[in-house]
Amino acid sequence: MTPKAKKTAAFNREFEKLKQEMLINRETCAIRLDGCSWFADTLHHRRLRSQGGTNADTIPVCSSCHQALHRDVAMAVENGWIIQRKSV
């Protein structure tokens, strides 16, 4: 396994552990848009993983709100639910 693959695997294991803790604690969705199912079933990386986001920067969300965040990125950025990479 390459060093990059090992790092990704460790990141994913940590993410799954955080997600399981969230589910056990029955956390509520931090977004609560129209159609929200109230209880969180996943974690949303505020800074997208592809842009260097870490597991420390996640918020609990329901799948409906999570889809809405990625459908309307401008709204999500405006509300601080997505942090975009700064332009250089």
C-alpha positions in Angstrom: 0.0 0.0 0.0 1.4 3.4 -0.9 1.9 6.1 1.7 -1.0 8.1 0.2 -3.3 5.1 0.3 -2.4 4.5 3.9 -3.1 8.2 4.8 -6.5 8.0 3.0 -7.4 4.8 4.7 -6.6 6.3 8.1 -8.6 9.4 7.3 -11.6 7.2 6.3 -11.3 5.1 9.4 -11.3 8.2 11.6 -14.3 9.6 9.7 -16.3 6.4 10.1 -15.5 6.4 13.9 -16.8 10.0 14.2 -19.9 9.1 12.2 -20.7 6.1 14.4 -20.3 8.3 17.5 -22.7 10.8 16.0 -25.2 8.1 15.3 -25.0 6.6 18.8 -25.5 10.1 20.3 -28.5 10.7 18.0 -27.3 14.1 17.1 -29.6 16.5 15.3 -29.0 18.0 11.9 -27.0 21.3 12.2 -28.6 22.7 9.0 -32.3 22.2 9.2 -33.4 23.3 5.7 -36.8 22.6 4.2 -37.2 18.8 4.0 -34.9 18.2 7.0 -35.4 14.8 8.6 -34.1 16.3 11.9 -31.7 13.5 13.0 -28.2 13.6 11.4 -27.2 10.5 9.5 -23.9 11.7 8.1 -21.1 14.2 8.7 -20.4 17.1 6.3 -16.9 18.4 5.8 -17.2 22.2 5.8 -14.0 22.5 3.9 -14.3 19.9 1.2 -12.0 16.9 1.5 -10.8 17.6 -2.1 -9.7 21.1 -0.8 -7.8 19.9 2.2 -10.7 19.5 4.7 -10.1 17.5 7.8 -12.4 15.4 10.0 -12.0 18.1 12.7 -14.1 20.4 10.5 -17.3 18.4 10.2 -20.9 19.1 11.2 -23.7 16.6 11.6 -26.4 16.7 8.9 -29.3 14.7 7.6 -28.9 13.3 4.0 -31.6 15.7 2.7 -29.7 18.8 4.0 -26.4 17.4 2.9 -27.7 17.0 -0.7 -29.0 20.6 -0.6 -25.7 21.9 0.5 -23.9 20.4 -2.5 -26.8 21.4 -4.9 -26.6 25.1 -3.8 -23.0 25.8 -3.0 -23.5 29.6 -3.0 -26.1 29.3 -0.3 -23.9 26.9 1.7 -20.9 29.2 1.4 -23.0 32.3 2.4 -24.2 30.5 5.6 -20.7 29.1 6.4 -21.6 25.5 5.8 -19.0 25.2 3.1 -15.7 27.0 3.3 -14.1 27.4 0.0 -10.4 27.5 -0.8 -9.2 31.1 -1.0 -8.0 32.3 -4.4 -4.3 33.0 -4.8 
